């Protein structure tokens, strides 16, 4: 077709341009423009994924599954504390999220997982 970026960096520049345009639309509080710019940004990100040889839809599906898994574990951890996420502050929920994310990273990097002692220390830090 002839309308193709030559380098990945050019595609990333377009993504950044679309982010700026979305932020401008948000500042104007123009819902129609926000939707348009959000769509442009999503399109640009999908194009960037193509340049990176990624399946954008598959990546989004994995991200959704990861979010659901972490959120479910947040609910479980809150329940273990005798609490509900609804009763927690955003900072407390963020602490739970970060602890779960660290454990996931540890498992992914080949660690044996979080020891019960470490989990208890992390838990006390969150309280």
N, C-alpha and C positions, 0 to 999 in steps of 0.2 A: 504494500500500500504506500510505502514511502514515508510515513509519519512514525518514526521509531527513534527512540533515544539510542545513542551510541554507547554510553557508559552508564554503569549503575549509579555513579555519583550524580548524574543528571536527573535520574529518576528520583533520587533522594532529595535533591533540590526542589523538585516539583512537589514532593510530599510536604516539605517545610513551607513552601509557598501556600499550599492548601491549608495547612495548620494556621498560618497567619490570617488567611481569608476567613476561616471559621471563627477565629477569635474576634475578628472585626465584626462579623455578623452577630456574634453573641453579645458584644458590647453595644450594638445597635438594638438589641432585643427584637430583631426582625425574624419571626419564626419561619417564614417562608425562605428567607435567605439562609438562615441557620441550616435548615433541612437541605437546601441546595449545596451549601458548602460542605456539610457533613458527607453528603453523597460523593462530592468531588474528592474529598479526602479518602473516603473508603475506596473509591476507584483507583486513586493514586497508590494507595497501599497494596492493593491487589496487583497492580502493575509492578510495583517494587518487588513483591513476592515472586512474580514471574521471572524478573531479572535475577533473583537469588535462587531460582530453580526450586521454589517452594510451592506446595499446594496450599493456597491461601485458605480455602474452605476447610481443609483438613487441619490446618494450624488453628483456626478459630474453634473447630470442634474439640480439639485437644485442650485448648484454653478453657472452654466451657466446662469440660469434664474435670479439669484441675480445680477450677473455682468451686464447683459443686462439692467435690471431695473435701477441699479445705474448709468450706463453709460448714459442711456436715460435721467435720471434726471439731470445728469451733463450738458448735452447739453441744457436742458430746463433752468437750472439755469444760464448758460452762456448767453443764449439768453435774459433772464430777465435783465442781466447786459448790454445788447446791444453788446455782444461779441460773438465770436465763439471759440470753443475749439481749432481750428487750429491756432488762434491768441494768445493763452495763453501759458505761460511757463509751463513746467512740474510741477514746484512748485505750480503754481496757480491751475492747474488741480488737483494736489494732495490735495490741500486745499479744493476744492469742494468735492472731493471723501471722505475725512475725515469727512466733515460736514454732508454729506448724510449718511455715515456709523454711525455717532453718533446719528443722528435722528432715523435711523433704530433700533439701540440698545435701544434707549429710548422707542420707541414704543414696542419693543419686551419685555422689562422689565416691561411693564404695565403702563408706563408713558402715559400721555395724548397727547403726541406729542410735537413738538417744538412750543412754542408760537410765534406769529408774532414778538413780541419784541426781543425774543431770536434769531429768524431767521435773523432779521435785524442786530443784533449785530454780529452774525456769518458772515453774508454777508459782513459787513464793515471790519471785520478782514481779509477776503479773498481779499479785494480790495487793 
